Amino acid sequence: MILYTCGRKKFGPGVMHPCAKAGKALDAAGHDYEIVTVGGYRLSFWTWPSRKADRAEVKRLSGTNEVPILVVDDGEVISGSSRIARWARLNPASA
């Protein structure tokens, strides 16, 4: 299982960043996963020139260059922190 993120863990005090929300949901459900960090955070204008290249794999997998996305072992791609969190709740890791 691979979780693609922007590398951010939190955004502001007490507010969880979407990439962190996805990771925490997978952790809570007991999943082991690889994290792949992609550059080009959209609110950092200095990353815009490299954003397309940095996120080419994400775009190929999901059709969008937004993260987080989760690639499950069977090849299914889940986009967005809320969808990833829901998938994790519904599919806990087996003991």
C-alpha positions as CSV (number, residue, x, y, z in Angstrom):
1,M,0.0,0.0,0.0
2,I,1.4,3.4,-0.9
3,L,0.2,6.8,0.5
4,Y,1.2,9.8,-1.7
5,T,1.4,13.0,0.4
6,C,2.8,16.5,0.1
7,G,4.9,15.8,3.2
8,R,3.0,18.2,5.5
9,K,2.0,16.8,8.8
10,K,-0.1,19.7,10.2
11,F,-1.3,23.1,9.2
12,G,-1.8,25.5,12.1
13,P,-2.3,24.6,15.7
14,G,-5.0,22.0,16.3
15,V,-5.9,21.8,12.6
16,M,-4.9,18.6,10.9
17,H,-3.6,18.7,7.4
18,P,-5.4,16.4,4.9
19,C,-2.2,14.4,4.3
20,A,-1.8,13.8,8.0
21,K,-5.5,12.9,8.3
22,A,-5.1,10.1,5.8
23,G,-2.0,8.8,7.5
24,K,-3.5,8.9,10.9
25,A,-6.6,7.0,9.7
26,L,-4.5,4.3,8.2
27,D,-2.4,4.0,11.4
28,A,-5.6,3.8,13.5
29,A,-6.9,1.0,11.3
30,G,-3.6,-0.9,11.7
31,H,-2.3,-0.7,8.1
32,D,1.3,-0.8,7.1
33,Y,2.0,1.5,4.2
34,E,4.8,3.2,2.3
35,I,4.8,7.0,2.2
36,V,5.8,8.8,-1.0
37,T,6.3,12.5,-0.7
38,V,5.7,14.6,-3.8
39,G,6.7,18.3,-4.0
40,G,4.8,21.3,-5.3
41,Y,2.5,22.3,-2.5
42,R,-0.2,24.5,-4.2
43,L,-0.1,27.4,-1.7
44,S,3.7,27.8,-2.1
45,F,4.0,29.8,-5.3
46,W,7.7,29.0,-5.6
47,T,6.8,25.3,-6.2
48,W,4.5,26.0,-9.1
49,P,7.2,25.6,-11.8
50,S,8.1,22.1,-10.7
51,R,4.6,21.0,-9.6
52,K,3.7,19.3,-12.9
53,A,6.9,17.2,-12.9
54,D,6.8,16.5,-9.2
55,R,3.3,15.1,-9.4
56,A,3.3,13.4,-12.7
57,E,2.9,9.9,-11.1
58,V,0.0,11.1,-8.9
59,K,-1.7,12.5,-12.0
60,R,-1.2,9.2,-13.9
61,L,-2.6,7.2,-11.0
62,S,-5.6,9.3,-10.0
63,G,-6.3,11.7,-12.9
64,T,-5.6,14.7,-10.6
65,N,-2.4,16.1,-9.2
66,E,-3.8,16.6,-5.7
67,V,-2.7,14.6,-2.7
68,P,-3.3,12.6,-0.6
69,I,-4.0,9.5,-2.7
70,L,-3.8,5.9,-1.5
71,V,-2.8,3.0,-3.8
72,V,-4.1,-0.2,-2.3
73,D,-2.3,-3.5,-2.8
74,D,-4.9,-4.6,-5.4
75,G,-4.3,-1.4,-7.5
76,E,-7.3,0.5,-6.4
77,V,-6.6,4.3,-6.1
78,I,-8.4,6.3,-3.5
79,S,-8.2,10.1,-3.7
80,G,-8.8,12.6,-0.9
81,S,-8.3,12.4,2.9
82,S,-11.9,11.8,3.8
83,R,-12.3,9.0,1.3
84,I,-9.0,7.4,2.5
85,A,-10.1,7.7,6.2
86,R,-13.5,6.1,5.3
87,W,-11.8,3.3,3.4
88,A,-9.5,2.7,6.4
89,R,-12.4,2.5,8.8
90,L,-14.3,0.1,6.6
91,N,-11.2,-2.0,5.8
92,P,-9.1,-2.5,9.0
93,A,-5.9,-4.5,8.8
94,S,-6.4,-8.1,9.7
95,A,-4.8,-9.2,13.0
